[in-house]
Amino acid sequence: MSDTTTLVQTTQFSIKELHLILPGQSNRFDLSSVFQELNLFDNLFTPCVSGNILITDAYNLVEKFKFDGNEKIKIQIDKGSELTKAFRYEKEFVIYKMTNMKNLNLTSKTYILHFCSEEFVLSEQKKISQNYTTSYSEAVESILNDYLKVPSASPNRGKAGVGVVYPTAGPKDFIIPTITPFDAINWITKRSVASNYQTPSYVFYETAQMGYSFVPVDYLMELPPRFNINFKPKNLGDNTGEEFLGARDMKVLSNFSLLDNIRDGAYAGKFVGFDTLTKTLKISNVKTVYEKGTTGTSVTTTLTNAYNKENQKYENMHDSRIVVYPFATPRMSAAFIRDNDPDRINFMDNTEDYVFQRKAIFSNLMQRRLQLMMPGNFGLFSGETVDLTVPKYSVNEGGRNYDKSFTGTYLITATRHIIKYDKHETLIEVSTDQIET
């Protein structure tokens, strides 16, 4: 830990606040002198920020504070006062569990306190049973504001806020059937389609920096890259800024898998829809989900073209994945509904637009997934994009000096900040459905 105001080392940090907040009391207990490791997590596929802290307890805090779910922990850490607010972490959590308690010696013990955003605990205490006649995005905002009491503003002083809620296509008429607020938002997320992207790629997640966001992955992939991450040798000069964005280690978590793509319908498949009202059965072939990426050619298209050269077209592989699901499209042309309940047509939810496609989209996105160990950087969080220039690890044969199979723009899908007494590192997972051609 450092108390200096300038960034001398890339792993340096300064704890401004790490307090255990007790219920109904104004006093707080400072944990900065008793913790061994602090982990902070955010993820594109989980609704809330979470974390855990490893405590070495010589004060018998367990007996004094009981840890019955009413305690909170307030965290405020930055990288030096000369840096912007984007490199500061401030968040208040609820402690919900204690694990791994062990006696260290005759005078102390260790245990792990697990914590999460207050809204998750609040969500588990509530149920929504309500009819909505609005767009999915407006329903998400309403749930956050009315049920979880999240203000429509940026996070402030460790409290949650709402980041980006991207508008969804058209109003819908739907019922939330007695489920928790976060389960309701998860239900909505799987059905949402943005009118300008026409793909069901919405995600709902929280970061301490941006708050709660409800956006399509297509939108995230079009954002300008936040950082350009390099793989240059470390500790060779005095350029702290360059080392700050230097990856210390890279691990390939997953790469191209033809069989997984086929099984998940990333190339082609079939949707079988049935309408119980009009007694209509429809079987339709679904073609490749992505035909062109935003910053390069998508993995799907590149591989499809390669297969086409061998006269094996994915258009003939529609039986690779078959989805059977109710749908309401035939009702739009039904004379009885058009004459007796025409407004109903405007609110219909077309399952053909998302039931098959969503799994294929995310399977395609997670095909190329890397794990990078970075110097501690709170500017790296889920939902941001970064540029990677990965060097060649081979004999230099002229031309490019970087590996084009891994170089490109990636989306951060998960972040883990690892903070020990003398070091702060950030572990990120990045994914892309695009490769450079």
Legacy VTK file of the C-alpha trace (Angstrom):
# vtk DataFile Version 3.0
C-alpha trace
ASCII
DATASET POLYDATA
POINTS 437 float
0.000 0.000 0.000
1.218 3.473 -0.792
0.177 6.869 0.528
1.989 8.851 -2.134
0.089 11.063 -4.538
2.067 10.174 -7.670
2.153 6.889 -9.545
5.708 5.552 -9.253
4.990 1.839 -9.776
2.184 0.378 -11.870
1.029 -1.881 -9.015
0.879 1.012 -6.548
-2.421 1.991 -4.952
-3.761 4.036 -2.078
-6.524 2.886 0.260
-8.667 5.867 1.194
-11.335 3.823 2.932
-11.768 0.146 3.810
-14.282 0.185 6.632
-16.616 -2.328 8.177
-19.880 -0.459 8.787
-21.995 -1.680 11.694
-25.811 -1.522 11.729
-27.365 1.336 13.658
-24.016 2.709 14.756
-21.921 5.622 13.600
-18.585 3.958 14.366
-16.697 1.983 11.754
-13.897 -0.546 11.996
-10.894 -0.004 9.742
-9.990 -3.249 7.938
-6.958 -1.885 6.104
-4.570 -3.221 8.745
-6.074 -6.714 9.073
-6.806 -7.805 5.497
-4.504 -10.054 3.483
-6.242 -10.006 0.128
-9.167 -8.115 -1.374
-10.866 -9.336 -4.560
-13.370 -7.254 -6.551
-15.383 -8.824 -9.386
-17.601 -7.624 -12.195
-18.917 -9.682 -15.085
-20.910 -9.054 -18.237
-23.197 -11.979 -17.392
-23.911 -11.330 -13.709
-26.242 -8.569 -12.477
-24.135 -7.214 -9.611
-20.626 -6.356 -8.538
-19.268 -8.655 -5.824
-16.091 -9.478 -3.964
-14.422 -11.050 -0.965
-11.799 -10.118 1.571
-9.418 -12.392 3.481
-9.102 -11.245 7.106
-6.468 -12.075 9.712
-8.395 -11.456 12.917
-6.616 -10.903 16.220
-9.412 -8.682 17.604
-12.117 -11.366 17.769
-14.307 -9.403 15.360
-16.612 -12.378 14.869
-17.786 -12.228 18.472
-18.014 -8.445 18.547
-19.875 -7.923 15.272
-21.642 -11.322 14.836
-21.798 -10.948 11.015
-25.498 -11.659 10.664
-26.076 -9.949 7.297
-26.569 -6.397 8.588
-22.952 -5.341 8.173
-21.630 -3.412 5.202
-18.198 -2.709 3.829
-17.179 0.602 2.235
-14.271 0.570 -0.205
-12.500 3.563 -1.712
-9.174 3.017 -3.479
-7.327 5.061 -6.078
-4.049 5.041 -7.955
-2.843 8.484 -6.917
-4.491 11.896 -6.717
-3.073 13.130 -10.028
-5.054 10.519 -11.938
-8.630 10.990 -13.024
-11.726 9.661 -11.331
-11.817 6.829 -13.880
-8.922 5.191 -12.022
-10.663 5.306 -8.646
-12.841 2.586 -7.133
-15.585 3.507 -4.687
-18.412 1.191 -3.709
-20.478 0.155 -0.688
-21.365 -3.531 -0.314
-23.416 -5.815 1.929
-21.583 -8.682 3.648
-23.673 -11.798 3.055
-21.467 -14.750 3.994
-18.397 -15.882 5.938
-16.343 -18.926 4.898
-13.025 -20.697 5.433
-12.588 -19.863 9.106
-9.329 -21.301 10.429
-7.289 -20.855 13.607
-3.966 -19.375 12.584
-2.364 -19.567 16.025
-3.338 -19.114 19.673
-4.151 -15.428 19.211
-5.623 -15.063 15.723
-7.771 -16.689 13.047
-8.413 -16.168 9.348
-11.662 -16.153 7.398
-13.158 -14.799 4.205
-16.000 -12.279 4.122
-18.079 -12.332 0.935
-19.964 -9.230 -0.147
-22.181 -8.038 -3.000
-24.179 -5.005 -4.078
-27.026 -4.056 -1.771
-29.528 -4.326 -4.653
-28.974 -8.080 -4.946
-29.989 -8.637 -1.316
-32.954 -6.315 -1.803
-33.975 -8.192 -4.953
-34.129 -11.497 -3.071
-36.646 -9.951 -0.654
-39.100 -8.780 -3.324
-41.345 -10.329 -5.973
-42.780 -8.680 -9.079
-46.242 -9.687 -10.280
-47.172 -7.009 -12.777
-48.389 -6.442 -16.311
-46.317 -4.119 -18.517
-47.420 -2.490 -21.771
-44.200 -0.734 -22.628
-40.852 -1.455 -24.226
-38.508 -3.904 -22.533
-35.919 -1.187 -21.891
-38.491 1.039 -20.161
-39.565 -1.917 -18.015
-35.949 -2.465 -16.931
-35.633 1.191 -15.902
-38.918 0.960 -14.004
-37.792 -2.146 -12.100
-34.477 -0.552 -11.162
-36.130 2.676 -9.988
-39.321 1.377 -8.345
-38.324 -1.984 -6.878
-34.585 -1.657 -6.294
-34.530 2.106 -5.596
-31.605 2.725 -7.937
-31.527 6.398 -8.988
-31.337 7.285 -12.688
-27.927 8.871 -12.269
-24.279 7.881 -12.237
-22.941 6.046 -9.151
-22.040 8.479 -6.395
-20.252 8.065 -3.056
-20.301 4.295 -3.355
-24.030 4.083 -4.049
-25.420 2.436 -7.171
-26.678 4.272 -10.233
-27.944 3.578 -13.736
-25.485 3.684 -16.613
-26.723 3.026 -20.155
-30.184 1.601 -20.850
-30.258 1.073 -24.601
-33.749 1.361 -26.165
-35.382 -1.868 -27.340
-37.670 -2.302 -30.320
-41.368 -1.524 -29.979
-43.786 -1.708 -27.028
-44.687 -5.141 -25.653
-47.558 -6.509 -23.586
-46.179 -8.955 -21.019
-46.623 -10.163 -17.446
-43.851 -10.646 -14.903
-45.102 -13.753 -13.037
-44.097 -13.384 -9.346
-40.330 -13.481 -9.615
-37.553 -11.366 -8.110
-36.564 -8.071 -9.784
-33.253 -9.422 -11.051
-34.912 -12.602 -12.336
-37.437 -10.381 -14.106
-34.669 -8.349 -15.740
-32.897 -11.557 -16.736
-36.162 -12.781 -18.325
-36.456 -9.495 -20.225
-32.793 -9.515 -21.281
-33.161 -12.842 -23.080
-36.064 -11.476 -25.162
-34.830 -7.985 -25.993
-33.903 -6.890 -29.485
-32.563 -3.461 -30.467
-34.358 -2.021 -33.477
-31.195 -0.766 -35.189
-29.117 -3.933 -34.633
-31.840 -6.576 -35.086
-29.937 -9.023 -32.880
-30.935 -10.366 -29.440
-27.570 -9.691 -27.815
-28.615 -7.716 -24.719
-26.736 -8.087 -21.442
-27.509 -6.690 -18.000
-24.653 -6.068 -15.587
-23.197 -3.678 -13.025
-19.820 -2.031 -12.658
-18.759 0.254 -9.834
-17.734 2.911 -12.356
-20.832 2.963 -14.601
-23.601 1.463 -12.480
-26.269 -0.825 -13.960
-26.293 -1.140 -17.747
-28.730 -2.813 -20.128
-27.194 -2.841 -23.598
-26.693 -5.054 -26.665
-23.223 -6.498 -27.232
-23.306 -4.981 -30.738
-23.409 -1.530 -29.132
-20.511 -2.350 -26.806
-18.355 -3.652 -29.654
-18.812 -0.362 -31.512
-17.492 1.731 -28.618
-14.020 3.219 -29.188
-11.343 1.123 -27.432
-10.563 2.462 -23.974
-6.931 1.345 -23.974
-4.349 -0.094 -26.321
-2.762 -2.965 -24.412
0.848 -3.787 -25.258
3.072 -6.802 -24.644
6.417 -5.017 -24.476
9.198 -6.088 -22.068
8.774 -4.628 -18.585
11.062 -2.602 -16.314
13.354 -1.473 -19.130
12.715 2.250 -18.846
11.038 5.022 -16.910
7.833 5.105 -18.974
5.319 4.241 -16.247
2.352 4.975 -18.493
3.450 2.399 -21.054
4.010 -0.238 -18.392
0.624 0.641 -16.899
-0.981 -0.764 -20.074
1.489 -3.621 -20.477
0.099 -7.150 -20.144
2.213 -9.240 -17.792
0.778 -12.550 -18.916
-1.666 -13.838 -21.536
-3.537 -17.117 -21.456
-5.804 -18.432 -24.220
-8.940 -19.696 -22.473
-10.742 -20.794 -25.616
-10.203 -20.641 -29.332
-12.032 -21.736 -32.446
-14.082 -24.947 -32.137
-15.925 -26.087 -35.263
-18.030 -28.660 -33.401
-19.152 -26.201 -30.718
-20.141 -23.697 -33.395
-22.158 -26.308 -35.261
-23.935 -27.566 -32.130
-24.798 -24.045 -30.980
-26.137 -23.037 -34.380
-23.551 -20.323 -35.008
-23.565 -21.107 -38.734
-27.056 -22.386 -39.467
-30.038 -24.047 -37.850
-33.772 -24.440 -37.855
-36.613 -22.801 -35.940
-39.836 -24.769 -35.520
-42.647 -22.501 -34.345
-46.179 -23.420 -33.402
-49.080 -21.120 -32.596
-51.745 -22.668 -30.360
-54.305 -19.986 -31.203
-54.261 -20.192 -35.000
-53.044 -23.834 -34.968
-50.183 -22.944 -37.269
-46.903 -24.836 -37.579
-43.954 -23.152 -39.267
-40.489 -24.533 -39.968
-37.925 -21.952 -41.042
-34.218 -22.190 -41.740
-31.932 -19.776 -39.897
-28.798 -18.643 -41.717
-25.495 -17.394 -40.325
-26.093 -14.991 -37.430
-23.283 -12.550 -38.260
-22.359 -11.727 -41.821
-20.008 -8.830 -41.079
-18.337 -7.512 -37.941
-17.988 -3.845 -37.055
-14.200 -3.616 -36.937
-13.220 -6.642 -39.000
-14.541 -9.833 -40.486
-16.355 -12.030 -38.002
-14.993 -15.464 -37.141
-18.187 -17.026 -38.464
-17.934 -15.400 -41.881
-14.235 -16.164 -42.269
-14.762 -19.837 -41.503
-17.863 -20.005 -43.674
-15.902 -18.679 -46.638
-13.176 -21.233 -46.011
-15.736 -24.030 -46.028
-17.389 -22.680 -49.172
-14.093 -23.117 -51.003
-14.341 -26.816 -50.235
-17.939 -26.873 -51.544
-19.369 -27.500 -48.077
-21.817 -24.694 -47.480
-23.329 -23.987 -44.077
-26.610 -23.204 -45.789
-27.040 -26.980 -46.022
-26.474 -27.535 -42.277
-29.840 -26.399 -40.912
-30.359 -29.641 -38.997
-27.278 -28.977 -36.850
-29.464 -27.247 -34.256
-33.257 -27.311 -34.132
-35.243 -25.137 -31.715
-38.946 -25.808 -31.115
-40.829 -22.928 -29.473
-44.268 -21.236 -29.440
-44.568 -18.152 -31.628
-47.269 -15.603 -32.490
-46.363 -14.375 -35.974
-49.412 -16.003 -37.675
-51.722 -13.941 -35.460
-50.604 -10.770 -37.221
-52.413 -11.876 -40.376
-55.341 -13.614 -38.661
-58.593 -11.955 -39.765
-60.364 -12.605 -36.446
-57.648 -10.866 -34.394
-57.295 -8.051 -36.912
-61.045 -7.350 -36.773
-61.656 -7.840 -33.041
-58.396 -6.970 -31.274
-56.135 -5.035 -33.696
-54.131 -3.393 -30.893
-52.880 -6.794 -29.806
-50.887 -7.129 -33.021
-48.755 -4.093 -32.154
-47.647 -5.647 -28.850
-46.787 -9.143 -30.059
-43.444 -10.635 -29.104
-41.903 -12.469 -32.044
-39.913 -15.394 -30.643
-38.464 -16.033 -34.106
-36.244 -12.990 -33.529
-34.382 -14.233 -30.472
-34.974 -17.819 -29.278
-32.579 -19.439 -31.758
-30.225 -16.535 -32.399
-29.223 -15.582 -28.856
-27.321 -18.754 -28.008
-25.560 -18.694 -31.369
-24.484 -15.067 -30.886
-22.894 -15.608 -27.483
-21.347 -18.919 -28.482
-19.721 -17.095 -31.370
-18.564 -14.241 -29.104
-16.961 -16.587 -26.571
-15.113 -18.659 -29.171
-11.984 -16.537 -28.838
-11.449 -15.729 -25.169
-8.216 -14.542 -23.572
-7.139 -13.902 -19.990
-4.739 -11.019 -19.370
-2.877 -10.163 -16.185
-2.477 -6.395 -16.005
-1.048 -3.898 -13.515
-3.814 -2.663 -11.227
-6.159 -0.509 -13.295
-9.698 0.443 -12.231
-10.236 1.841 -15.730
-10.565 -1.743 -16.941
-14.069 -3.048 -16.297
-16.692 -5.182 -18.015
-18.400 -3.694 -21.046
-15.357 -1.709 -22.220
-13.390 -2.531 -25.362
-9.600 -2.661 -25.655
-7.186 -2.987 -28.558
-4.662 -5.808 -28.357
-1.511 -5.944 -30.456
-0.058 -9.371 -29.786
3.529 -9.871 -31.019
4.619 -12.845 -33.070
6.313 -15.575 -31.099
8.118 -17.059 -34.071
10.965 -16.470 -36.472
10.665 -13.052 -38.118
9.994 -13.687 -41.789
9.384 -10.048 -42.656
6.087 -8.220 -43.006
3.933 -7.904 -39.893
5.665 -8.120 -36.534
2.439 -9.014 -34.719
0.191 -12.081 -34.595
-2.901 -11.231 -36.646
-4.785 -14.276 -35.301
-5.001 -12.609 -31.849
-4.546 -8.915 -32.641
-7.722 -6.856 -32.721
-10.471 -5.216 -30.683
-11.784 -7.213 -27.721
-14.689 -6.796 -25.327
-13.953 -7.095 -21.601
-16.374 -9.734 -20.298
-15.048 -10.122 -16.742
-12.693 -8.337 -14.359
-11.044 -9.311 -11.099
-9.056 -6.786 -9.091
-6.568 -8.502 -6.770
-5.396 -6.179 -4.016
-2.830 -7.272 -1.473
-1.035 -5.147 1.075
1.749 -4.174 -1.308
0.360 -4.883 -4.775
-2.661 -4.280 -7.012
-3.166 -6.381 -10.147
-6.115 -6.646 -12.524
-7.094 -9.913 -14.184
-9.398 -9.432 -17.180
-11.120 -11.790 -19.575
-11.639 -10.484 -23.106
-13.570 -11.964 -26.024
-14.198 -11.208 -29.666
-16.109 -12.618 -32.624
-13.823 -10.852 -35.079
-10.415 -11.566 -36.515
-8.119 -9.436 -38.649
-7.950 -10.355 -42.304
LINES 1 438
437 0 1 2 3 4 5 6 7 8 9 10 11 12 13 14 15 16 17 18 19 20 21 22 23 24 25 26 27 28 29 30 31 32 33 34 35 36 37 38 39 40 41 42 43 44 45 46 47 48 49 50 51 52 53 54 55 56 57 58 59 60 61 62 63 64 65 66 67 68 69 70 71 72 73 74 75 76 77 78 79 80 81 82 83 84 85 86 87 88 89 90 91 92 93 94 95 96 97 98 99 100 101 102 103 104 105 106 107 108 109 110 111 112 113 114 115 116 117 118 119 120 121 122 123 124 125 126 127 128 129 130 131 132 133 134 135 136 137 138 139 140 141 142 143 144 145 146 147 148 149 150 151 152 153 154 155 156 157 158 159 160 161 162 163 164 165 166 167 168 169 170 171 172 173 174 175 176 177 178 179 180 181 182 183 184 185 186 187 188 189 190 191 192 193 194 195 196 197 198 199 200 201 202 203 204 205 206 207 208 209 210 211 212 213 214 215 216 217 218 219 220 221 222 223 224 225 226 227 228 229 230 231 232 233 234 235 236 237 238 239 240 241 242 243 244 245 246 247 248 249 250 251 252 253 254 255 256 257 258 259 260 261 262 263 264 265 266 267 268 269 270 271 272 273 274 275 276 277 278 279 280 281 282 283 284 285 286 287 288 289 290 291 292 293 294 295 296 297 298 299 300 301 302 303 304 305 306 307 308 309 310 311 312 313 314 315 316 317 318 319 320 321 322 323 324 325 326 327 328 329 330 331 332 333 334 335 336 337 338 339 340 341 342 343 344 345 346 347 348 349 350 351 352 353 354 355 356 357 358 359 360 361 362 363 364 365 366 367 368 369 370 371 372 373 374 375 376 377 378 379 380 381 382 383 384 385 386 387 388 389 390 391 392 393 394 395 396 397 398 399 400 401 402 403 404 405 406 407 408 409 410 411 412 413 414 415 416 417 418 419 420 421 422 423 424 425 426 427 428 429 430 431 432 433 434 435 436
